[in-house]
Amino acid sequence: MVSTIKSTTIRFDTEVLNLIHKEAALNRQIATEFMRNAIQEKLEDSLDYQEAAKNLMESNGRTLSREDVIHDLGL
């Protein structure tokens, strides 16, 4: 599968941009890499939430405790 890379522009006020650069430096990343990772994490969190909400709706609100899952799996 061939992926295409595109670019976009995001405008930040100086204070926020300074915080991004500081946080990126703490993580030994460049700001672009830090922002790309932050956006990717946000997208993954959103998709996880959507999947969990779908599963909860399909289960009619039925949930299991961690202990029940462990027991059901025989762990």
N, C-alpha and C positions, 0 to 999 in steps of 0.2 A: 504494500500500500504506500503510495506516494503522498506525503503531506506537503501542503503549501504553507509557507510562513508569510504572514501579513503583519503589518504594523499599524499602530494607532497612536493617537496623541492623547495624553491625560494631563490636565492642568491642575496643579496643586498650589495652594498659597505657600509662601516661603516657610512658615512655621511647620506645616505638615511635611513638606519636602525635606526639611532639615531632620525631622524625626525619622523619616523613611531612610535617609542616608545613615543616620546614627544606628538605627536598628539593623540595617543591612551590614554595617561594619562590625557590629557585635556578633553577627552570624557569619562573618567572613565571606560576605557576598557583595556583589555590586548591587546598586539600587535596582537596576532592571531585573536582575535575577530574583531579588527579594520580592519585588512587586509581582512578577510572574508567578512565583511560588504561592504568594498570599492569595492571588486571584484563583489559582488552581485549587488550593485548599478550600476556599469559599465555595467554589463550584461543586467540589466533591461533597462538602457538608450539605449543600442544598439538595443534591441528588440523593444522598443518604436519607435526609429528612423526608423527601418525597416518597422514597421507597418504604420507609417505616410507616408513614401515614397511610399509604396504600395497603400495606400489610395489616395494619390495625383495622382499617375499614373492612377489609376482606374477612377478618377474623371476628367481625361483629363485636369488637371491643374485648374479646377474650385474650387474656395475657397469661404468661407463665412466669413464676419466680425463677430466679437463677438456680435455686435448689431443685425445683421441679425439673428444669432442663437437664441438670446434672444427673438427677435420678433417672429420667427418661432415657438418657444416653448411656446409662450404666457406668458412669465415671466415678 
